[in-house]
Amino acid sequence: MTLDELKIGSSAVITAVGGDGELRCRLLDMGLIPHTRVTLQKVAPMGDPIEIRVRGYELTLRVEEAKKIEVEGVSA
């Protein structure tokens, strides 16, 4: 599944980061690398953007960016 498919409060581990060129590099620079645990914190009222917790900080991403990040759900 992709990051945008997570439910609020659920956690997952990143398995792959897609995207091309600068976008992929920017996502990796923000700490979204494989084997990193992320938790979906909030979703904006209109559904875009989303806020995730990764590596001890909150990060806001557009849904289009989140669709490029493959994750695997983890149990609480």
Predicted model as a PDB file, atoms N, CA, C, CB and O in Angstrom, pLDDT in the B-factor column:
MODEL        1                                                                  
ATOM      1  N   MET A   1       0.844  -1.168   0.000  1.00 91.00           N  
ATOM      2  CA  MET A   1       0.000   0.000   0.000  1.00 91.00           C  
ATOM      3  C   MET A   1       0.893   1.235   0.000  1.00 91.00           C  
ATOM      4  CB  MET A   1      -0.962  -0.004   1.215  1.00 91.00           C  
ATOM      5  O   MET A   1       2.104   1.128   0.193  1.00 91.00           O  
ATOM      6  N   THR A   2       0.306   2.391  -0.213  1.00 93.00           N  
ATOM      7  CA  THR A   2       1.075   3.628  -0.213  1.00 93.00           C  
ATOM      8  C   THR A   2       0.717   4.467   1.016  1.00 93.00           C  
ATOM      9  CB  THR A   2       0.819   4.428  -1.511  1.00 93.00           C  
ATOM     10  O   THR A   2      -0.294   4.226   1.676  1.00 93.00           O  
ATOM     11  N   LEU A   3       1.554   5.441   1.305  1.00 91.00           N  
ATOM     12  CA  LEU A   3       1.414   6.251   2.509  1.00 91.00           C  
ATOM     13  C   LEU A   3       0.063   6.960   2.590  1.00 91.00           C  
ATOM     14  CB  LEU A   3       2.524   7.270   2.568  1.00 91.00           C  
ATOM     15  O   LEU A   3      -0.471   7.138   3.685  1.00 91.00           O  
ATOM     16  N   ASP A   4      -0.487   7.359   1.473  1.00 91.00           N  
ATOM     17  CA  ASP A   4      -1.770   8.076   1.483  1.00 91.00           C  
ATOM     18  C   ASP A   4      -2.946   7.186   1.870  1.00 91.00           C  
ATOM     19  CB  ASP A   4      -2.030   8.682   0.122  1.00 91.00           C  
ATOM     20  O   ASP A   4      -4.031   7.699   2.143  1.00 91.00           O  
ATOM     21  N   GLU A   5      -2.760   5.861   1.903  1.00 91.00           N  
ATOM     22  CA  GLU A   5      -3.830   4.925   2.238  1.00 91.00           C  
ATOM     23  C   GLU A   5      -3.916   4.609   3.726  1.00 91.00           C  
ATOM     24  CB  GLU A   5      -3.640   3.653   1.473  1.00 91.00           C  
ATOM     25  O   GLU A   5      -4.837   3.910   4.151  1.00 91.00           O  
ATOM     26  N   LEU A   6      -2.980   5.106   4.524  1.00 92.00           N  
ATOM     27  CA  LEU A   6      -3.010   4.857   5.971  1.00 92.00           C  
ATOM     28  C   LEU A   6      -4.199   5.554   6.615  1.00 92.00           C  
ATOM     29  CB  LEU A   6      -1.702   5.329   6.628  1.00 92.00           C  
ATOM     30  O   LEU A   6      -4.667   6.583   6.126  1.00 92.00           O  
ATOM     31  N   LYS A   7      -4.674   4.999   7.694  1.00 92.00           N  
ATOM     32  CA  LYS A   7      -5.736   5.604   8.499  1.00 92.00           C  
ATOM     33  C   LYS A   7      -5.100   6.438   9.601  1.00 92.00           C  
ATOM     34  CB  LYS A   7      -6.680   4.515   9.100  1.00 92.00           C  
ATOM     35  O   LYS A   7      -3.975   6.161  10.018  1.00 92.00           O  
ATOM     36  N   ILE A   8      -5.803   7.446  10.072  1.00 93.00           N  
ATOM     37  CA  ILE A   8      -5.280   8.317  11.124  1.00 93.00           C  
ATOM     38  C   ILE A   8      -4.940   7.484  12.366  1.00 93.00           C  
ATOM     39  CB  ILE A   8      -6.307   9.432  11.477  1.00 93.00           C  
ATOM     40  O   ILE A   8      -5.748   6.684  12.837  1.00 93.00           O  
ATOM     41  N   GLY A   9      -3.746   7.689  12.872  1.00 92.00           N  
ATOM     42  CA  GLY A   9      -3.281   6.985  14.060  1.00 92.00           C  
ATOM     43  C   GLY A   9      -2.558   5.681  13.774  1.00 92.00           C  
ATOM     44  O   GLY A   9      -1.943   5.112  14.676  1.00 92.00           O  
ATOM     45  N   SER A  10      -2.617   5.194  12.544  1.00 93.00           N  
ATOM     46  CA  SER A  10      -1.950   3.924  12.235  1.00 93.00           C  
ATOM     47  C   SER A  10      -0.509   4.155  11.795  1.00 93.00           C  
ATOM     48  CB  SER A  10      -2.718   3.166  11.140  1.00 93.00           C  
ATOM     49  O   SER A  10      -0.162   5.212  11.268  1.00 93.00           O  
ATOM     50  N   SER A  11       0.316   3.146  12.025  1.00 93.00           N  
ATOM     51  CA  SER A  11       1.736   3.220  11.709  1.00 93.00           C  
ATOM     52  C   SER A  11       2.092   2.243  10.608  1.00 93.00           C  
ATOM     53  CB  SER A  11       2.576   2.943  12.949  1.00 93.00           C  
ATOM     54  O   SER A  11       1.385   1.265  10.366  1.00 93.00           O  
ATOM     55  N   ALA A  12       3.196   2.525   9.948  1.00 94.00           N  
ATOM     56  CA  ALA A  12       3.684   1.660   8.882  1.00 94.00           C  
ATOM     57  C   ALA A  12       5.189   1.861   8.754  1.00 94.00           C  
ATOM     58  CB  ALA A  12       2.958   1.959   7.529  1.00 94.00           C  
ATOM     59  O   ALA A  12       5.748   2.822   9.284  1.00 94.00           O  
ATOM     60  N   VAL A  13       5.832   0.944   8.047  1.00 96.00           N  
ATOM     61  CA  VAL A  13       7.252   1.034   7.768  1.00 96.00           C  
ATOM     62  C   VAL A  13       7.417   1.256   6.274  1.00 96.00           C  
ATOM     63  CB  VAL A  13       8.013  -0.245   8.243  1.00 96.00           C  
ATOM     64  O   VAL A  13       6.800   0.566   5.462  1.00 96.00           O  
ATOM     65  N   ILE A  14       8.245   2.212   5.921  1.00 95.00           N  
ATOM     66  CA  ILE A  14       8.490   2.519   4.505  1.00 95.00           C  
ATOM     67  C   ILE A  14       9.255   1.365   3.876  1.00 95.00           C  
ATOM     68  CB  ILE A  14       9.279   3.859   4.341  1.00 95.00           C  
ATOM     69  O   ILE A  14      10.261   0.909   4.420  1.00 95.00           O  
ATOM     70  N   THR A  15       8.773   0.892   2.722  1.00 95.00           N  
ATOM     71  CA  THR A  15       9.460  -0.177   2.008  1.00 95.00           C  
ATOM     72  C   THR A  15      10.162   0.325   0.753  1.00 95.00           C  
ATOM     73  CB  THR A  15       8.480  -1.266   1.642  1.00 95.00           C  
ATOM     74  O   THR A  15      11.176  -0.242   0.345  1.00 95.00           O  
ATOM     75  N   ALA A  16       9.633   1.385   0.131  1.00 94.00           N  
ATOM     76  CA  ALA A  16      10.250   1.935  -1.078  1.00 94.00           C  
ATOM     77  C   ALA A  16       9.818   3.382  -1.262  1.00 94.00           C  
ATOM     78  CB  ALA A  16       9.874   1.095  -2.326  1.00 94.00           C  
ATOM     79  O   ALA A  16       8.708   3.768  -0.894  1.00 94.00           O  
ATOM     80  N   VAL A  17      10.711   4.169  -1.835  1.00 93.00           N  
ATOM     81  CA  VAL A  17      10.414   5.567  -2.144  1.00 93.00           C  
ATOM     82  C   VAL A  17      10.529   5.746  -3.649  1.00 93.00           C  
ATOM     83  CB  VAL A  17      11.378   6.546  -1.382  1.00 93.00           C  
ATOM     84  O   VAL A  17      11.595   5.552  -4.233  1.00 93.00           O  
ATOM     85  N   GLY A  18       9.413   6.120  -4.269  1.00 90.00           N  
ATOM     86  CA  GLY A  18       9.396   6.326  -5.713  1.00 90.00           C  
ATOM     87  C   GLY A  18       9.627   7.777  -6.061  1.00 90.00           C  
ATOM     88  O   GLY A  18      10.176   8.540  -5.265  1.00 90.00           O  
ATOM     89  N   GLY A  19       9.208   8.155  -7.249  1.00 84.00           N  
ATOM     90  CA  GLY A  19       9.392   9.523  -7.708  1.00 84.00           C  
ATOM     91  C   GLY A  19      10.616   9.616  -8.588  1.00 84.00           C  
ATOM     92  O   GLY A  19      11.427   8.693  -8.660  1.00 84.00           O  
ATOM     93  N   ASP A  20      10.731  10.743  -9.252  1.00 88.00           N  
ATOM     94  CA  ASP A  20      11.853  10.951 -10.166  1.00 88.00           C  
ATOM     95  C   ASP A  20      12.703  12.126  -9.728  1.00 88.00           C  
ATOM     96  CB  ASP A  20      11.351  11.173 -11.585  1.00 88.00           C  
ATOM     97  O   ASP A  20      12.195  13.112  -9.196  1.00 88.00           O  
ATOM     98  N   GLY A  21      13.986  12.013  -9.954  1.00 88.00           N  
ATOM     99  CA  GLY A  21      14.925  13.105  -9.781  1.00 88.00           C  
ATOM    100  C   GLY A  21      14.826  13.847  -8.471  1.00 88.00           C  
ATOM    101  O   GLY A  21      15.002  13.273  -7.396  1.00 88.00           O  
ATOM    102  N   GLU A  22      14.534  15.165  -8.577  1.00 92.00           N  
ATOM    103  CA  GLU A  22      14.530  16.041  -7.419  1.00 92.00           C  
ATOM    104  C   GLU A  22      13.504  15.639  -6.369  1.00 92.00           C  
ATOM    105  CB  GLU A  22      14.276  17.446  -7.855  1.00 92.00           C  
ATOM    106  O   GLU A  22      13.778  15.738  -5.173  1.00 92.00           O  
ATOM    107  N   LEU A  23      12.320  15.184  -6.798  1.00 91.00           N  
ATOM    108  CA  LEU A  23      11.286  14.792  -5.840  1.00 91.00           C  
ATOM    109  C   LEU A  23      11.773  13.642  -4.970  1.00 91.00           C  
ATOM    110  CB  LEU A  23       9.993  14.395  -6.570  1.00 91.00           C  
ATOM    111  O   LEU A  23      11.640  13.693  -3.747  1.00 91.00           O  
ATOM    112  N   ARG A  24      12.334  12.611  -5.581  1.00 92.00           N  
ATOM    113  CA  ARG A  24      12.821  11.460  -4.818  1.00 92.00           C  
ATOM    114  C   ARG A  24      13.934  11.891  -3.859  1.00 92.00           C  
ATOM    115  CB  ARG A  24      13.331  10.351  -5.771  1.00 92.00           C  
ATOM    116  O   ARG A  24      13.943  11.474  -2.701  1.00 92.00           O  
ATOM    117  N   CYS A  25      14.859  12.707  -4.321  1.00 93.00           N  
ATOM    118  CA  CYS A  25      15.947  13.187  -3.459  1.00 93.00           C  
ATOM    119  C   CYS A  25      15.398  13.997  -2.295  1.00 93.00           C  
ATOM    120  CB  CYS A  25      16.943  14.034  -4.266  1.00 93.00           C  
ATOM    121  O   CYS A  25      15.880  13.868  -1.170  1.00 93.00           O  
ATOM    122  N   ARG A  26      14.401  14.828  -2.551  1.00 92.00           N  
ATOM    123  CA  ARG A  26      13.815  15.652  -1.490  1.00 92.00           C  
ATOM    124  C   ARG A  26      13.130  14.776  -0.445  1.00 92.00           C  
ATOM    125  CB  ARG A  26      12.809  16.662  -2.080  1.00 92.00           C  
ATOM    126  O   ARG A  26      13.267  15.025   0.753  1.00 92.00           O  
ATOM    127  N   LEU A  27      12.390  13.749  -0.886  1.00 91.00           N  
ATOM    128  CA  LEU A  27      11.731  12.844   0.048  1.00 91.00           C  
ATOM    129  C   LEU A  27      12.756  12.121   0.914  1.00 91.00           C  
ATOM    130  CB  LEU A  27      10.865  11.831  -0.708  1.00 91.00           C  
ATOM    131  O   LEU A  27      12.570  11.995   2.125  1.00 91.00           O  
ATOM    132  N   LEU A  28      13.831  11.648   0.301  1.00 92.00           N  
ATOM    133  CA  LEU A  28      14.881  10.961   1.052  1.00 92.00           C  
ATOM    134  C   LEU A  28      15.561  11.919   2.027  1.00 92.00           C  
ATOM    135  CB  LEU A  28      15.919  10.351   0.092  1.00 92.00           C  
ATOM    136  O   LEU A  28      15.864  11.539   3.157  1.00 92.00           O  
ATOM    137  N   ASP A  29      15.804  13.157   1.600  1.00 91.00           N  
ATOM    138  CA  ASP A  29      16.435  14.151   2.478  1.00 91.00           C  
ATOM    139  C   ASP A  29      15.576  14.471   3.694  1.00 91.00           C  
ATOM    140  CB  ASP A  29      16.718  15.431   1.705  1.00 91.00           C  
ATOM    141  O   ASP A  29      16.104  14.825   4.748  1.00 91.00           O  
ATOM    142  N   MET A  30      14.262  14.350   3.560  1.00 91.00           N  
ATOM    143  CA  MET A  30      13.362  14.631   4.683  1.00 91.00           C  
ATOM    144  C   MET A  30      13.285  13.455   5.658  1.00 91.00           C  
ATOM    145  CB  MET A  30      11.963  14.965   4.163  1.00 91.00           C  
ATOM    146  O   MET A  30      12.542  13.518   6.638  1.00 91.00           O  
ATOM    147  N   GLY A  31      14.032  12.399   5.407  1.00 91.00           N  
ATOM    148  CA  GLY A  31      14.065  11.264   6.320  1.00 91.00           C  
ATOM    149  C   GLY A  31      13.140  10.132   5.943  1.00 91.00           C  
ATOM    150  O   GLY A  31      12.989   9.181   6.709  1.00 91.00           O  
ATOM    151  N   LEU A  32      12.515  10.211   4.774  1.00 93.00           N  
ATOM    152  CA  LEU A  32      11.604   9.156   4.331  1.00 93.00           C  
ATOM    153  C   LEU A  32      12.395   8.100   3.568  1.00 93.00           C  
ATOM    154  CB  LEU A  32      10.461   9.738   3.445  1.00 93.00           C  
ATOM    155  O   LEU A  32      12.353   8.033   2.340  1.00 93.00           O  
ATOM    156  N   ILE A  33      13.113   7.284   4.320  1.00 93.00           N  
ATOM    157  CA  ILE A  33      13.934   6.248   3.710  1.00 93.00           C  
ATOM    158  C   ILE A  33      13.391   4.871   4.102  1.00 93.00           C  
ATOM    159  CB  ILE A  33      15.421   6.399   4.138  1.00 93.00           C  
ATOM    160  O   ILE A  33      12.710   4.739   5.119  1.00 93.00           O  
ATOM    161  N   PRO A  34      13.689   3.850   3.300  1.00 94.00           N  
ATOM    162  CA  PRO A  34      13.200   2.508   3.625  1.00 94.00           C  
ATOM    163  C   PRO A  34      13.589   2.075   5.039  1.00 94.00           C  
ATOM    164  CB  PRO A  34      13.735   1.503   2.617  1.00 94.00           C  
ATOM    165  O   PRO A  34      14.649   2.442   5.547  1.00 94.00           O  
ATOM    166  N   HIS A  35      12.718   1.293   5.657  1.00 94.00           N  
ATOM    167  CA  HIS A  35      12.859   0.745   7.015  1.00 94.00           C  
ATOM    168  C   HIS A  35      12.606   1.782   8.103  1.00 94.00           C  
ATOM    169  CB  HIS A  35      14.244   0.163   7.193  1.00 94.00           C  
ATOM    170  O   HIS A  35      12.927   1.541   9.267  1.00 94.00           O  
ATOM    171  N   THR A  36      12.035   2.936   7.745  1.00 93.00           N  
ATOM    172  CA  THR A  36      11.704   3.973   8.723  1.00 93.00           C  
ATOM    173  C   THR A  36      10.225   3.872   9.063  1.00 93.00           C  
ATOM    174  CB  THR A  36      12.053   5.394   8.182  1.00 93.00           C  
ATOM    175  O   THR A  36       9.386   3.726   8.175  1.00 93.00           O  
ATOM    176  N   ARG A  37       9.910   3.951  10.349  1.00 94.00           N  
ATOM    177  CA  ARG A  37       8.515   3.882  10.804  1.00 94.00           C  
ATOM    178  C   ARG A  37       7.873   5.263  10.719  1.00 94.00           C  
ATOM    179  CB  ARG A  37       8.433   3.335  12.257  1.00 94.00           C  
ATOM    180  O   ARG A  37       8.474   6.262  11.115  1.00 94.00           O  
ATOM    181  N   VAL A  38       6.657   5.311  10.203  1.00 95.00           N  
ATOM    182  CA  VAL A  38       5.890   6.560  10.111  1.00 95.00           C  
ATOM    183  C   VAL A  38       4.498   6.336  10.684  1.00 95.00           C  
ATOM    184  CB  VAL A  38       5.801   7.058   8.636  1.00 95.00           C  
ATOM    185  O   VAL A  38       3.978   5.221  10.654  1.00 95.00           O  
ATOM    186  N   THR A  39       3.896   7.403  11.208  1.00 94.00           N  
ATOM    187  CA  THR A  39       2.539   7.352  11.749  1.00 94.00           C  
ATOM    188  C   THR A  39       1.745   8.503  11.151  1.00 94.00           C  
ATOM    189  CB  THR A  39       2.543   7.424  13.313  1.00 94.00           C  
ATOM    190  O   THR A  39       2.208   9.643  11.143  1.00 94.00           O  
ATOM    191  N   LEU A  40       0.552   8.210  10.651  1.00 94.00           N  
ATOM    192  CA  LEU A  40      -0.305   9.255  10.119  1.00 94.00           C  
ATOM    193  C   LEU A  40      -0.951   9.992  11.286  1.00 94.00           C  
ATOM    194  CB  LEU A  40      -1.383   8.668   9.161  1.00 94.00           C  
ATOM    195  O   LEU A  40      -1.680   9.389  12.072  1.00 94.00           O  
ATOM    196  N   GLN A  41      -0.687  11.293  11.403  1.00 95.00           N  
ATOM    197  CA  GLN A  41      -1.187  12.102  12.507  1.00 95.00           C  
ATOM    198  C   GLN A  41      -2.497  12.803  12.164  1.00 95.00           C  
ATOM    199  CB  GLN A  41      -0.149  13.126  12.906  1.00 95.00           C  
ATOM    200  O   GLN A  41      -3.468  12.705  12.914  1.00 95.00           O  
ATOM    201  N   LYS A  42      -2.529  13.509  11.036  1.00 94.00           N  
ATOM    202  CA  LYS A  42      -3.686  14.332  10.682  1.00 94.00           C  
ATOM    203  C   LYS A  42      -3.901  14.331   9.177  1.00 94.00           C  
ATOM    204  CB  LYS A  42      -3.505  15.770  11.192  1.00 94.00           C  
ATOM    205  O   LYS A  42      -2.982  14.085   8.395  1.00 94.00           O  
ATOM    206  N   VAL A  43      -5.135  14.612   8.796  1.00 94.00           N  
ATOM    207  CA  VAL A  43      -5.482  14.828   7.400  1.00 94.00           C  
ATOM    208  C   VAL A  43      -6.248  16.142   7.348  1.00 94.00           C  
ATOM    209  CB  VAL A  43      -6.327  13.627   6.804  1.00 94.00           C  
ATOM    210  O   VAL A  43      -7.152  16.367   8.153  1.00 94.00           O  
ATOM    211  N   ALA A  44      -5.892  17.008   6.409  1.00 93.00           N  
ATOM    212  CA  ALA A  44      -6.571  18.302   6.289  1.00 93.00           C  
ATOM    213  C   ALA A  44      -8.048  18.083   5.977  1.00 93.00           C  
ATOM    214  CB  ALA A  44      -5.908  19.175   5.189  1.00 93.00           C  
ATOM    215  O   ALA A  44      -8.410  17.038   5.437  1.00 93.00           O  
ATOM    216  N   PRO A  45      -8.913  19.052   6.307  1.00 92.00           N  
ATOM    217  CA  PRO A  45     -10.355  18.898   6.092  1.00 92.00           C  
ATOM    218  C   PRO A  45     -10.746  18.522   4.657  1.00 92.00           C  
ATOM    219  CB  PRO A  45     -11.045  20.170   6.464  1.00 92.00           C  
ATOM    220  O   PRO A  45     -11.707  17.781   4.452  1.00 92.00           O  
ATOM    221  N   MET A  46     -10.017  19.020   3.683  1.00 91.00           N  
ATOM    222  CA  MET A  46     -10.326  18.693   2.289  1.00 91.00           C  
ATOM    223  C   MET A  46      -9.554  17.457   1.805  1.00 91.00           C  
ATOM    224  CB  MET A  46     -10.008  19.890   1.390  1.00 91.00           C  
ATOM    225  O   MET A  46      -9.645  17.089   0.633  1.00 91.00           O  
ATOM    226  N   GLY A  47      -8.795  16.819   2.703  1.00 87.00           N  
ATOM    227  CA  GLY A  47      -8.085  15.590   2.361  1.00 87.00           C  
ATOM    228  C   GLY A  47      -6.656  15.782   1.907  1.00 87.00           C  
ATOM    229  O   GLY A  47      -5.945  14.795   1.723  1.00 87.00           O  
ATOM    230  N   ASP A  48      -6.210  16.995   1.719  1.00 90.00           N  
ATOM    231  CA  ASP A  48      -4.858  17.246   1.241  1.00 90.00           C  
ATOM    232  C   ASP A  48      -4.375  18.555   1.839  1.00 90.00           C  
ATOM    233  CB  ASP A  48      -4.803  17.286  -0.316  1.00 90.00           C  
ATOM    234  O   ASP A  48      -5.059  19.561   1.654  1.00 90.00           O  
ATOM    235  N   PRO A  49      -3.271  18.620   2.528  1.00 94.00           N  
ATOM    236  CA  PRO A  49      -2.220  17.628   2.715  1.00 94.00           C  
ATOM    237  C   PRO A  49      -2.463  16.713   3.918  1.00 94.00           C  
ATOM    238  CB  PRO A  49      -0.894  18.323   2.872  1.00 94.00           C  
ATOM    239  O   PRO A  49      -3.486  16.803   4.597  1.00 94.00           O  
ATOM    240  N   ILE A  50      -1.486  15.831   4.157  1.00 95.00           N  
ATOM    241  CA  ILE A  50      -1.526  14.952   5.320  1.00 95.00           C  
ATOM    242  C   ILE A  50      -0.310  15.253   6.189  1.00 95.00           C  
ATOM    243  CB  ILE A  50      -1.557  13.445   4.894  1.00 95.00           C  
ATOM    244  O   ILE A  50       0.709  15.746   5.703  1.00 95.00           O  
ATOM    245  N   GLU A  51      -0.429  14.953   7.476  1.00 96.00           N  
ATOM    246  CA  GLU A  51       0.689  15.148   8.397  1.00 96.00           C  
ATOM    247  C   GLU A  51       1.092  13.801   8.964  1.00 96.00           C  
ATOM    248  CB  GLU A  51       0.320  16.140   9.538  1.00 96.00           C  
ATOM    249  O   GLU A  51       0.259  13.060   9.487  1.00 96.00           O  
ATOM    250  N   ILE A  52       2.383  13.489   8.856  1.00 95.00           N  
ATOM    251  CA  ILE A  52       2.898  12.237   9.399  1.00 95.00           C  
ATOM    252  C   ILE A  52       3.955  12.539  10.451  1.00 95.00           C  
ATOM    253  CB  ILE A  52       3.481  11.345   8.276  1.00 95.00           C  
ATOM    254  O   ILE A  52       4.548  13.618  10.476  1.00 95.00           O  
ATOM    255  N   ARG A  53       4.174  11.563  11.314  1.00 95.00           N  
ATOM    256  CA  ARG A  53       5.248  11.659  12.297  1.00 95.00           C  
ATOM    257  C   ARG A  53       6.340  10.695  11.852  1.00 95.00           C  
ATOM    258  CB  ARG A  53       4.741  11.332  13.760  1.00 95.00           C  
ATOM    259  O   ARG A  53       6.103   9.497  11.699  1.00 95.00           O  
ATOM    260  N   VAL A  54       7.524  11.228  11.650  1.00 93.00           N  
ATOM    261  CA  VAL A  54       8.651  10.430  11.186  1.00 93.00           C  
ATOM    262  C   VAL A  54       9.918  10.907  11.893  1.00 93.00           C  
ATOM    263  CB  VAL A  54       8.806  10.526   9.637  1.00 93.00           C  
ATOM    264  O   VAL A  54      10.201  12.105  11.915  1.00 93.00           O  
ATOM    265  N   ARG A  55      10.668   9.994  12.462  1.00 91.00           N  
ATOM    266  CA  ARG A  55      11.945  10.300  13.117  1.00 91.00           C  
ATOM    267  C   ARG A  55      11.837  11.405  14.168  1.00 91.00           C  
ATOM    268  CB  ARG A  55      12.964  10.700  12.080  1.00 91.00           C  
ATOM    269  O   ARG A  55      12.758  12.207  14.322  1.00 91.00           O  
ATOM    270  N   GLY A  56      10.708  11.450  14.896  1.00 92.00           N  
ATOM    271  CA  GLY A  56      10.557  12.390  15.994  1.00 92.00           C  
ATOM    272  C   GLY A  56      10.050  13.768  15.621  1.00 92.00           C  
ATOM    273  O   GLY A  56      10.028  14.657  16.473  1.00 92.00           O  
ATOM    274  N   TYR A  57       9.644  13.978  14.384  1.00 93.00           N  
ATOM    275  CA  TYR A  57       9.079  15.275  14.020  1.00 93.00           C  
ATOM    276  C   TYR A  57       7.870  15.090  13.117  1.00 93.00           C  
ATOM    277  CB  TYR A  57      10.134  16.153  13.327  1.00 93.00           C  
ATOM    278  O   TYR A  57       7.671  14.025  12.533  1.00 93.00           O  
ATOM    279  N   GLU A  58       7.060  16.149  13.008  1.00 95.00           N  
ATOM    280  CA  GLU A  58       5.881  16.107  12.147  1.00 95.00           C  
ATOM    281  C   GLU A  58       6.253  16.658  10.774  1.00 95.00           C  
ATOM    282  CB  GLU A  58       4.701  16.914  12.768  1.00 95.00           C  
ATOM    283  O   GLU A  58       6.936  17.676  10.659  1.00 95.00           O  
ATOM    284  N   LEU A  59       5.794  15.972   9.752  1.00 94.00           N  
ATOM    285  CA  LEU A  59       6.083  16.346   8.372  1.00 94.00           C  
ATOM    286  C   LEU A  59       4.775  16.385   7.601  1.00 94.00           C  
ATOM    287  CB  LEU A  59       7.091  15.356   7.714  1.00 94.00           C  
ATOM    288  O   LEU A  59       3.972  15.455   7.681  1.00 94.00           O  
ATOM    289  N   THR A  60       4.564  17.455   6.860  1.00 95.00           N  
ATOM    290  CA  THR A  60       3.354  17.586   6.058  1.00 95.00           C  
ATOM    291  C   THR A  60       3.700  17.312   4.606  1.00 95.00           C  
ATOM    292  CB  THR A  60       2.717  18.995   6.221  1.00 95.00           C  
ATOM    293  O   THR A  60       4.653  17.874   4.065  1.00 95.00           O  
ATOM    294  N   LEU A  61       2.908  16.434   3.975  1.00 94.00           N  
ATOM    295  CA  LEU A  61       3.128  16.055   2.578  1.00 94.00           C  
ATOM    296  C   LEU A  61       1.846  16.214   1.777  1.00 94.00           C  
ATOM    297  CB  LEU A  61       3.639  14.608   2.480  1.00 94.00           C  
ATOM    298  O   LEU A  61       0.745  16.049   2.303  1.00 94.00           O  
ATOM    299  N   ARG A  62       2.001  16.533   0.512  1.00 94.00           N  
ATOM    300  CA  ARG A  62       0.859  16.498  -0.394  1.00 94.00           C  
ATOM    301  C   ARG A  62       0.504  15.035  -0.644  1.00 94.00           C  
ATOM    302  CB  ARG A  62       1.170  17.247  -1.740  1.00 94.00           C  
ATOM    303  O   ARG A  62       1.365  14.157  -0.570  1.00 94.00           O  
ATOM    304  N   VAL A  63      -0.747  14.784  -0.934  1.00 94.00           N  
ATOM    305  CA  VAL A  63      -1.205  13.422  -1.194  1.00 94.00           C  
ATOM    306  C   VAL A  63      -0.479  12.841  -2.407  1.00 94.00           C  
ATOM    307  CB  VAL A  63      -2.732  13.395  -1.418  1.00 94.00           C  
ATOM    308  O   VAL A  63      -0.145  11.657  -2.418  1.00 94.00           O  
ATOM    309  N   GLU A  64      -0.235  13.664  -3.423  1.00 93.00           N  
ATOM    310  CA  GLU A  64       0.484  13.182  -4.616  1.00 93.00           C  
ATOM    311  C   GLU A  64       1.882  12.688  -4.264  1.00 93.00           C  
ATOM    312  CB  GLU A  64       0.579  14.296  -5.670  1.00 93.00           C  
ATOM    313  O   GLU A  64       2.359  11.716  -4.849  1.00 93.00           O  
ATOM    314  N   GLU A  65       2.539  13.341  -3.321  1.00 92.00           N  
ATOM    315  CA  GLU A  65       3.859  12.892  -2.870  1.00 92.00           C  
ATOM    316  C   GLU A  65       3.730  11.605  -2.057  1.00 92.00           C  
ATOM    317  CB  GLU A  65       4.553  13.993  -2.030  1.00 92.00           C  
ATOM    318  O   GLU A  65       4.534  10.686  -2.214  1.00 92.00           O  
ATOM    319  N   ALA A  66       2.725  11.539  -1.195  1.00 92.00           N  
ATOM    320  CA  ALA A  66       2.510  10.362  -0.349  1.00 92.00           C  
ATOM    321  C   ALA A  66       2.222   9.116  -1.184  1.00 92.00           C  
ATOM    322  CB  ALA A  66       1.356  10.613   0.625  1.00 92.00           C  
ATOM    323  O   ALA A  66       2.550   8.006  -0.765  1.00 92.00           O  
ATOM    324  N   LYS A  67       1.616   9.285  -2.352  1.00 93.00           N  
ATOM    325  CA  LYS A  67       1.308   8.149  -3.221  1.00 93.00           C  
ATOM    326  C   LYS A  67       2.563   7.492  -3.780  1.00 93.00           C  
ATOM    327  CB  LYS A  67       0.418   8.595  -4.359  1.00 93.00           C  
ATOM    328  O   LYS A  67       2.501   6.362  -4.266  1.00 93.00           O  
ATOM    329  N   LYS A  68       3.679   8.169  -3.721  1.00 93.00           N  
ATOM    330  CA  LYS A  68       4.931   7.639  -4.247  1.00 93.00           C  
ATOM    331  C   LYS A  68       5.736   6.862  -3.210  1.00 93.00           C  
ATOM    332  CB  LYS A  68       5.766   8.761  -4.790  1.00 93.00           C  
ATOM    333  O   LYS A  68       6.798   6.322  -3.518  1.00 93.00           O  
ATOM    334  N   ILE A  69       5.220   6.808  -1.967  1.00 94.00           N  
ATOM    335  CA  ILE A  69       5.931   6.138  -0.891  1.00 94.00           C  
ATOM    336  C   ILE A  69       5.201   4.846  -0.531  1.00 94.00           C  
ATOM    337  CB  ILE A  69       6.060   7.064   0.346  1.00 94.00           C  
ATOM    338  O   ILE A  69       4.076   4.878  -0.032  1.00 94.00           O  
ATOM    339  N   GLU A  70       5.843   3.725  -0.784  1.00 94.00           N  
ATOM    340  CA  GLU A  70       5.289   2.405  -0.481  1.00 94.00           C  
ATOM    341  C   GLU A  70       5.546   2.088   0.990  1.00 94.00           C  
ATOM    342  CB  GLU A  70       5.909   1.308  -1.404  1.00 94.00           C  
ATOM    343  O   GLU A  70       6.656   2.273   1.490  1.00 94.00           O  
ATOM    344  N   VAL A  71       4.507   1.607   1.675  1.00 94.00           N  
ATOM    345  CA  VAL A  71       4.630   1.257   3.091  1.00 94.00           C  
ATOM    346  C   VAL A  71       4.021  -0.112   3.354  1.00 94.00           C  
ATOM    347  CB  VAL A  71       3.954   2.319   3.974  1.00 94.00           C  
ATOM    348  O   VAL A  71       3.229  -0.631   2.568  1.00 94.00           O  
ATOM    349  N   GLU A  72       4.414  -0.672   4.479  1.00 93.00           N  
ATOM    350  CA  GLU A  72       3.869  -1.943   4.947  1.00 93.00           C  
ATOM    351  C   GLU A  72       3.366  -1.706   6.363  1.00 93.00           C  
ATOM    352  CB  GLU A  72       4.945  -3.106   4.894  1.00 93.00           C  
ATOM    353  O   GLU A  72       4.130  -1.287   7.233  1.00 93.00           O  
ATOM    354  N   GLY A  73       2.091  -1.970   6.597  1.00 83.00           N  
ATOM    355  CA  GLY A  73       1.486  -1.735   7.904  1.00 83.00           C  
ATOM    356  C   GLY A  73       2.141  -2.545   8.998  1.00 83.00           C  
ATOM    357  O   GLY A  73       2.619  -3.655   8.762  1.00 83.00           O  
ATOM    358  N   VAL A  74       2.161  -1.986  10.204  1.00 77.00           N  
ATOM    359  CA  VAL A  74       2.692  -2.693  11.372  1.00 77.00           C  
ATOM    360  C   VAL A  74       1.633  -2.724  12.447  1.00 77.00           C  
ATOM    361  CB  VAL A  74       3.989  -2.025  11.900  1.00 77.00           C  
ATOM    362  O   VAL A  74       0.778  -1.840  12.512  1.00 77.00           O  
ATOM    363  N   SER A  75       1.685  -3.726  13.282  1.00 61.00           N  
ATOM    364  CA  SER A  75       0.723  -3.809  14.372  1.00 61.00           C  
ATOM    365  C   SER A  75       1.174  -2.916  15.510  1.00 61.00           C  
ATOM    366  CB  SER A  75       0.554  -5.263  14.855  1.00 61.00           C  
ATOM    367  O   SER A  75       2.366  -2.659  15.673  1.00 61.00           O  
ATOM    368  N   ALA A  76       0.225  -2.447  16.293  1.00 54.00           N  
ATOM    369  CA  ALA A  76       0.530  -1.536  17.397  1.00 54.00           C  
ATOM    370  C   ALA A  76       1.388  -2.241  18.397  1.00 54.00           C  
ATOM    371  CB  ALA A  76      -0.744  -1.011  18.064  1.00 54.00           C  
ATOM    372  O   ALA A  76       1.764  -1.653  19.411  1.00 54.00           O  
TER     373      ALA A  76                                                      
ENDMDL                                                                          
END                                                                             
